């Protein structure tokens, strides 16, 4: 998107480039067409965006939620196939979700310990139902003096799975209906960490070795489950950074994708994400000029989760000739920026008060925890039927100050986030 022609909002706002989003949707569909597609809600955090992507994804199968309360919220809003990716102890929301499974919805809960199973079994027993569960298989690669992966599931081997299954057989209200093996060290680890260029060859080597281990472990455990008589509704794996690899694995029936749609700054450092386009971010209005060569914006940055480092900080997307001050970085409620004295740029004049600085956050869905809505922009001239037709936008790419109605429904010009709906799950 050409930000130079867009009139920026006068308050800190979140933006969504609809052309880039459409491009990313098509690319995901192309890369994952061999399997079913599940959307990672934590990386999107907007019902509007989830529905938009769903409608443009022919092999969409359902959603991957991140909490019991969120799972219930999604069921209440019409989604009927949910895999909760993390074990939960929220028995109130789990029990409330049973209303929808009794009506035919699919709701699968994640487990990797007997305590998870016992809790779910008690809820199911109290309501005289069967609850579906998914076994979370740890795909990490332990090495001497190095644990390559994430510390998540306790199920690392067939031996671990056997032990848990022995306990599950005692639980009359539990059905093992799914398995997940998420290769986080492949899907979510960048090869080009800022300031750590020397590590890139080692990371690529470890990823390559890990692919072989992931294939063998996940496949062998799935085969074991089937030999034991378990009928699996799904075998889930992967993430945005491992689409090509995961979709090619024979044991996989579906892949989960989320961050690829927004393409946040963290994914700029990943080899497998080079084809994708930045589709979301935030814009800060210039409100001060404390001295020559420095402007100050209202609003701050949103440091992403994970080990704190340069790769978790937001980045300035436009204008490119701006840089952060080392002593301040992105602030809490205001952010000073320096104007480069050497880098050439089209508009040599200093930014004026009221102009916008367009930025990108490091992690995808976390942006939506700070804004009630995503302001949608589209610059393409083709006719659309998605509620974001090009004639809803003026020639400079800004939102038109008018309402068009189709079938008595107002065309949408913003996407509402979870926060905008008054919801925050954690």
N, C-alpha and C positions, 0 to 999 in steps of 0.2 A: 504494500500500500504506500502511496506517495503522501507522506505526512506533511510535506511542505505546502500543500494546498488545503489542508484541513484546518478549520477554525476550531481551536481547542476549547473544551469546556472551561468555565471559570473557577471550578472547584476540582480538587483531586478526584479522578474518575477512572474506572476500568474500561478498557476498550476491547472489542472483538472484531477482527478483520474477517468478514464473511467470505471473501474470495479465497483467502488463505485457508480458512476452515474447510471450505468446500474442496480445495485442492488436497488437503491432508486427509479428508474423509475418503476421497477417491484412491489415494495412495495406500491407505490402510486396507481398503477393500481389495485392492489388487494384491497386496502382499499376503493377505490372510484368507484368500478365497478358498483354500483347500480345507478349511475347518470352519466351525461356527465362531461367531464373534460375541464376546461378552465385554461390556463397557465398565471400566473402573470408575465408580462414582466419586471416589476421593480425589481423583484427578480432574474432575469436571464441576461438581458441586452446584449444579443448576438443573432443575427439572426441564426448563426450556431447552437448554443445550442438549441434554440427554435425549429428549424427544426429537430434536432436530437431527442429531446424528443417527438415531434409530431409524428414522424415516428414510434416510439416504444409504442405509447399510443392508443390502439384500440378505446377508447371512447372519444378521443379528439374532441372538438367542436369548439374551437377558442381561442382567446387571450384576456386578460384583460390588456389594456394599461393604462398609467398614465398621458398622456397629449394629446392635440389635434395634436401637431406637430409629436409626436411619432406615434399616430394612423395613420396619413397620411403616414409616413415612412413605417409602417408595410403593409399598403394597397399597396403602391408602390412596395413592395418586395414580393407580391404574397399571403399574408394572406388575407382571404376574410370574416372573421367573427370576428369583434372587438367590445368589450365593453369597453368604456373609463370609468374608475372607479371613476373619480373625475370631478366635474363641471369645465368647462373651459370657458374662455372669448375670446379665440383665434379664432375670426371669420374668419380670413384668411385661417387657416388650416381647419376649419370646412367646409368652402365653397369649398376648393380644394378637400376635401374628397368626395364631391357629385359626382364627375366624376366616382368614383368606385361604389357607391351605384346605380347609373344609369345603371351600367353594371351588377348589380346583387349582389354585395357584401353587407354584413350586417354590418352596422355601427350604434351603439347605444350610445347616449350621456347621461351622468348622470345629474340628477337635484334633488334639494330639496327645491328650492325657485322659486317664480314667476319670478324673474329677469333672472334666467337661462332660463326659458321657453320663455320669451319674446325675449331674444337675439337669441335663436335658431329659433324661429318663424319668426323673421325678415330676417334671412339668408335664410331660406326655402322659404319665400314669394318672396324674390328677385330673386330666381332661379326657382320658380314655382314647388317646390317639397314638399314632406312630409318627415319630419325628425323623426326618431324613438328616443324615450327617455326612460330612466330607472329611476324609483323612488328609491332613496336611503333611506331606512328605518333605522333609528337609533336603534341599538340593545343594547345600553348601559343600565345599571341598576342603576338609581339614588337611593341612600339610604340617610337616615339622616346623614349629615356630611361626606358623601362619595359618589363620582360619580364613579361607577365601569364601566369603559369603556372608549371610546374615544369621544372627542368633535368634531363631524363631522356633521351629517345631522340634519336639523331642523324638520324632519318628525319623530316624536316619537310615534304617536298614530293615530287611525283611524280618529279622529277629525282633526288632522293636514293634513292627506291625503285628506280628504273631501274638506278642504279649498283650497288646491292646485288644486285639480281636477276641482273645480268650476271655477278657473281661466283658466285652460288648455282648458276647453270646449269653451272658447272664441278665442282660437288660432287655426285657420283653417289648419295650416300647421304642426301641431304636432300630433304624434301618440304615446300614452302610450303603449309600447310593452314589457316592462320588469319591474321587481322589484328586488332589491337587499337588503338583510339584512345581513350585515357582522358582525359577533359576535367577534369583535376584542379582547375583554377581555377574551374570551375562546381560540381563535386561536393563539393569539400572546403574551400572558402573561405567563412567566415562573413561576413554583412553587418553584424553588430553586435559588433565587437571591443571588449572592455572598455577604456574610456578613450579610444576612438577613434571616437566617435559621428559626428564630422564627415566621416569617410571613408565612411559607409554609402551615401549617394547615389552617390558615385563608384564604389564596388564594384558596386552594382546596375547601373549603366550599363555598366561594363566586362564584367560577366557577360552582359548582354543582347547586346552587340556580339560577344562571344566565341562565343555560341551560333550566330550566323550563320556565323562563320568555321569553327567546328568542323563544322557540317553540310556546308559546301561542301568542305572539305579531306578529311574522312574519306570522304565519298561518292565523290568523284572518284578517290581512290586505290583504293577497293574496286572501282569500275567499271573502272579501269585493270587491276587484277590479273585480273579476270574476262575482260577482252578479251584478255589475254595467255595465256589458257587455264588459269589456276589455278582449281582447284575448292576453294573455301573451306568447311571444316567449320563454321566459326564466324566471326562478326564481333562482337567484344566491345567494350563501351564502358561508360561511366558508373560511378557509385558511389552511395552512400546519399543524397548531397545533390543528385543530378541525376536521380532516378528518372522524374519526369514528362517531362522533356525527352528523356532518352536513349531511353526506351521508345517514344517517338513517332517516332523517326528511321527511315526506311525501310531504310537499309543495315544496321541493327543486327539481329542474330539473337539476342543474349543480353546481359544486363546483370549486372554484378557488384555485390552488396550485402553489407555486413558490419556496419558500425557502427550502422546503423539498428535492429538487433535489441536492442542494449544501450542505445542512446541515451545516450552519455556526455555529460558537461557541455559539452564543446566544441561540440556540436551544438545546445545551447540558443541559441547566438548566430547560428543559421542560419535564414533565412526558411522554407526548404523542409522543415524538420524540426519545425515547431511542433506538428504533429498527433501525433507520437510520444511515448511515455511512457518515463521513466527506468526501466530494468529491471535495472541492475546497479550495484554499487558496493562499498564496504568499510565496515566498522563498527569503531570503536575504543572499547575500554572505558575508562571514567573510573577512574583509579587514584590521583589526587592532588587536593588542594585547597590550593594554596600560599597563597592569601589569599582574602578575601571577594570574590565576584564573578568568580573565576577558577577554572576546573577544568583539570586536565591529563590527557590521555589517553595510554595506552600505544600506541605505534606512530606512524608518521608518514604523510606524504603521498607520492604518487608522481607526480613532475613528468613531464609527457608530452613526447614527442619534438617536434621542430620548433623554430622560433625561440622562444627563451625569453621568456615574457611572462605576464601575468595569465590569459590564455585557456588556458594550458597547466597551470595549477595545479588541484588538486582543489578541490571546493566542499563546504561543509557543507550537507547535505540536510535533516537533522532532528536536533535541534530547530532551528527557524529563528531562535531568539533568541540563538544563539551566533555569535561572530565570532572570526576569527583575530587574533593580536597582530601588529601591523605589523613589529615587530623580530624576530619568530621565524617566523611562518608555520607551515606544516606541517613538523615536525621530522624527524630521522632515525629516532629510536626513541621519542620522546615529543612530544606536541603540546599546548601550552597554549591555552586558548580563553577568551574573555571572555563573560560573561553580560550581555546588554543591560539597561540600567537603564530604558530608555524603552519598548521594544517590549513590548506585551502578549502574554502567552502563557497557555495553558490551565493549565499546572502552574507556579504561581508559585514553588514551592520549588526550591532549587538541586538540580541533578543529584546523585545519591548515588554513592558509590564502587560500581562494578560496573554502573552504567547505561551504555548505549551511545550513542555519537554516530555517526550514519549519514551517510556521505559518498559523493561520486561523483567518480570519476577523470575526467580530461579526454579521454583517447583510449581507444577501446574495448578491444581485445584486450590492451593493455599491462598492464592490471590482473592478468591471469592469469599473468604472469611472477612475481608476488609471492606467490601463494597456490596451495596444492595442490588446493583444491576450492572450488566455489561452493556455499554453503548455500542451498537452495531453499525459498522461502516461497510459499504460495498461500492467499488469503483468500476466493476465490470459493466458492460452495456447490454449483455444478453438478457433476454426475458427470463424471469424466474417465477416460480409458483410456490415459493417457500414462505411467503409472508414478508420477504425482504426484497421486493422487486426494485429494480434499479431506479425507477421513477419515484421511489420514496426518498431519494437522495438527490441533493442539488449537485450541480456540476463539479463543485470543488470537493465532493466526497463527504460533506457534512450531512447530518440528518436534516431532512426537509421539515419545515415548520408547518406540517399539515397532516391531516389524517385521511387515509383512503380506506374505504370499506368494501369488503368482498363478502357476500352472503351474510350481511349485517354484522360482521365481526371486524373490529378495527385491526388493521395490519400492525404487527408488532415491530417496534423500532428499538427495543431493548430486550435483553434476556435477563430475567430475574434470577438471582442467586439464591442459595439456601438462606443466606442471611437476609436477603430481601423478603423472603417468605416468613421471616421471624424464627428461623430454625438454625440451631447450632448443635452439632452432635458431639464434637470434641476436636 
